[in-house]
Structure formats: C-alpha cells, structure tokens
Amino acid sequence: MTIESLGILGAGTMGSGIAIATAAAGLPVVLVDASEAQLDRALATAKTFYDRAVGKGRMKAEDAEAALSAITGADDMGALGDCQLVIEAVFEDFDLKAKIFGQLSGVVPEEAIVATNTSCLRVSDLARHMARPERFLGLHYFSPAQINPLVEVVKGEATDEVTFEAAMAFV
C-alpha cells in the first residue's frame, strides 16, 4: 500500500508541523481541528515556514506555494473520509483520544491506516477504541516535526504487518 493522502486531526504544534513536512514532501494534507482559529494559526505557521525556507534558499517559491496549497483546513472530521492515513495529534488525554478513535472508525475508509502521535500512552490501549485495531499504530513525530526527520513507528499488539510496512514506507 502506498499512502498518497494524509489527514491530521489536531492543528496544534505537532499537527501543523506534521502537515508542513508532509505537504513539503508533495502529499496533500487535510488538517482538521474543531477550532477555526487554530486552523488559521496552523495555516499561517505553514506560510511563515515556507516563506522562510524560500528566503534561505532551501525551497523554490513555486514549491513553497504548491506545499501551502496542498494543506486543506477543515473543522469537521468528515473531511478525513478519503484519507489513506490519518494521524491523531491532539493533546495527551486518553479519554479524548479514545473518543476520537471511536468516531474516526465511522469516518475513514476500511482500508485506511489510523495512527496516534502520542509519546506517552500505550498504542495497544488506544487501538481498543478502533473498529479495525489491525490498521492502527503509533507514529510519534519528534518536535519540531516540520524540521526533525525522526519518527518513531510503534506497532500495537493488533497491528498487522501490511499496516506496519505501509507506515514505514510513508515515514
């Protein structure tokens, strides 16, 4: 499985950083947050990041423009319905994450991979809240995600090999 579309749930520091890095790599990103103000901040952060990259000669202006236009903001989880990979990047609250994963199960396609960016919660415990725990794993991006290329891939007890291999190829 080749991942060609990414959804990110949570447009804070980590979610926006993951979106910036992924869009710069050429993939379309749907960035979802319940707060429109947070989405606006995330898109402004992306623009600033790309503008600085152009100013420092690290990125061509047309590539920066393409990367910025590859990020779509949405305030409804339903916008993730066509994503092949969805990464949850909300704050570290188990109950909130569990609720989100229960909702995501009814939104994402059956073949989609869902990941958590958690750094302190057990992937297997969170996977229990997914309809398809075999399609769930951890993708722990290190901060700042838009600069740091280090990503820890964490298999849960139920994560299948196809999911793991697709995630490894993605990162």
C-alpha positions as CSV (number, residue, x, y, z in Angstrom):
1,M,0.0,0.0,0.0
2,T,1.3,3.4,-1.0
3,I,0.0,6.3,1.0
4,E,-1.0,9.2,-1.2
5,S,-3.2,11.2,1.1
6,L,-2.9,12.2,4.7
7,G,-5.3,13.5,7.3
8,I,-4.3,15.0,10.5
9,L,-6.6,15.5,13.5
10,G,-5.4,18.4,15.6
11,A,-3.8,21.6,14.2
12,G,-1.7,22.5,17.2
13,T,2.1,22.4,17.3
14,M,2.6,18.8,16.3
15,G,-0.3,18.5,13.9
16,S,0.7,21.7,12.0
17,G,4.3,20.6,12.0
18,I,3.4,17.2,10.5
19,A,1.2,18.9,7.9
20,I,4.0,21.3,6.9
21,A,6.6,18.5,6.5
22,T,4.2,16.2,4.6
23,A,2.9,18.9,2.2
24,A,6.6,19.9,1.5
25,A,7.2,16.3,0.5
26,G,4.4,16.6,-2.0
27,L,1.4,14.9,-0.4
28,P,-2.0,16.5,0.0
29,V,-2.9,17.0,3.7
30,V,-6.3,17.5,5.3
31,L,-5.8,19.3,8.6
32,V,-8.8,19.0,10.9
33,D,-9.4,20.9,14.1
34,A,-12.6,21.9,16.0
35,S,-11.2,25.4,16.3
36,E,-11.3,27.6,13.2
37,A,-8.8,30.0,14.9
38,Q,-6.4,27.1,15.5
39,L,-6.7,26.1,11.8
40,D,-6.0,29.7,10.8
41,R,-2.9,29.8,13.1
42,A,-1.7,26.5,11.6
43,L,-2.0,27.7,8.0
44,A,-0.3,31.0,9.0
45,T,2.6,29.0,10.6
46,A,2.9,26.9,7.4
47,K,3.1,30.1,5.2
48,T,5.7,31.6,7.5
49,F,7.7,28.3,7.5
50,Y,7.7,28.1,3.7
51,D,8.4,31.8,3.2
52,R,11.5,31.4,5.4
53,A,12.6,28.3,3.5
54,V,12.4,30.3,0.3
55,G,14.2,33.2,1.8
56,K,17.1,31.0,2.9
57,G,17.3,29.3,-0.4
58,R,16.1,25.9,0.9
59,M,12.9,25.8,-1.2
60,K,11.9,27.3,-4.5
61,A,9.0,29.8,-4.4
62,E,6.8,27.6,-6.6
63,D,7.5,24.6,-4.4
64,A,6.5,26.6,-1.3
65,E,3.3,27.8,-3.0
66,A,2.5,24.2,-4.0
67,A,3.2,22.9,-0.5
68,L,1.0,25.6,1.1
69,S,-1.9,24.9,-1.3
70,A,-1.6,21.1,-0.5
71,I,-2.8,21.8,3.0
72,T,-6.6,22.0,3.4
73,G,-8.1,23.0,6.7
74,A,-11.4,21.7,7.9
75,D,-13.4,21.8,11.2
76,D,-15.3,18.6,10.6
77,M,-13.9,15.1,11.0
78,G,-15.9,14.1,7.9
79,A,-13.3,15.8,5.8
80,L,-11.0,12.8,6.6
81,G,-13.3,10.4,4.7
82,D,-11.0,9.9,1.7
83,C,-7.6,9.8,3.5
84,Q,-5.5,6.7,3.3
85,L,-3.6,7.6,6.6
86,V,-5.0,9.7,9.4
87,I,-2.7,10.8,12.2
88,E,-4.2,12.0,15.5
89,A,-2.2,14.8,17.1
90,V,-4.4,16.2,19.9
91,F,-3.1,16.7,23.4
92,E,-2.2,13.8,25.6
93,D,-5.6,12.9,27.2
94,F,-6.5,9.2,26.9
95,D,-10.3,9.7,27.2
96,L,-10.3,12.4,24.5
97,K,-8.2,10.2,22.2
98,A,-10.3,7.2,22.8
99,K,-13.5,9.2,21.9
100,I,-11.8,10.5,18.8
101,F,-10.8,7.0,17.6
102,G,-14.3,5.7,18.2
103,Q,-15.6,8.5,16.0
104,L,-12.9,8.0,13.3
105,S,-13.8,4.4,12.9
106,G,-17.1,5.5,11.3
107,V,-15.4,8.2,9.1
108,V,-12.3,6.7,7.5
109,P,-12.4,4.1,4.8
110,E,-12.0,0.5,5.9
111,E,-8.6,0.2,4.3
112,A,-7.3,3.4,5.9
113,I,-4.5,3.4,8.5
114,V,-5.1,5.4,11.6
115,A,-2.1,6.5,13.8
116,T,-1.6,8.3,17.0
117,N,1.2,10.7,17.6
118,T,1.2,10.0,21.3
119,S,4.5,9.9,23.2
120,C,3.2,8.6,26.5
121,L,0.1,6.5,26.0
122,R,0.1,2.8,25.1
123,V,-0.8,2.3,21.4
124,S,-2.5,-1.1,22.2
125,D,-4.7,0.6,24.7
126,L,-5.8,3.2,22.2
127,A,-6.3,0.6,19.5
128,R,-9.1,-1.0,21.5
129,H,-11.2,2.0,20.6
130,M,-10.9,1.4,16.9
131,A,-13.2,-0.8,14.8
132,R,-10.1,-2.1,13.0
133,P,-7.2,-2.2,15.5
134,E,-5.1,-4.1,13.0
135,R,-5.0,-0.9,10.9
136,F,-3.8,1.2,13.9
137,L,-0.3,2.1,15.1
138,G,1.8,4.9,16.6
139,L,3.6,7.5,14.5
140,H,5.4,9.5,17.1
141,Y,6.9,12.6,15.4
142,F,9.7,14.4,17.3
143,S,9.4,18.1,17.7
144,P,9.7,20.3,15.7
145,A,8.0,17.9,13.2
146,Q,8.4,20.3,10.3
147,I,12.2,20.1,10.7
148,N,13.1,17.0,12.6
149,P,13.0,13.9,10.3
150,L,12.9,11.5,13.3
151,V,9.6,9.5,13.5
152,E,9.1,6.5,15.9
153,V,6.9,3.8,14.4
154,V,5.1,1.8,17.1
155,K,3.3,-1.4,16.5
156,G,0.4,-2.2,18.7
157,E,-0.5,-5.7,19.8
158,A,-3.0,-6.0,17.0
159,T,-1.2,-4.0,14.3
160,D,-0.9,-6.1,11.1
161,E,2.3,-6.3,9.0
162,V,0.7,-4.6,6.0
163,T,-0.1,-1.6,8.1
164,F,3.4,-1.5,9.7
165,E,5.1,-1.8,6.3
166,A,3.0,1.0,4.8
167,A,3.7,3.2,7.7
168,M,7.4,2.5,7.5
169,A,7.4,3.3,3.7
170,F,5.4,6.5,4.4
171,V,7.9,7.9,7.0
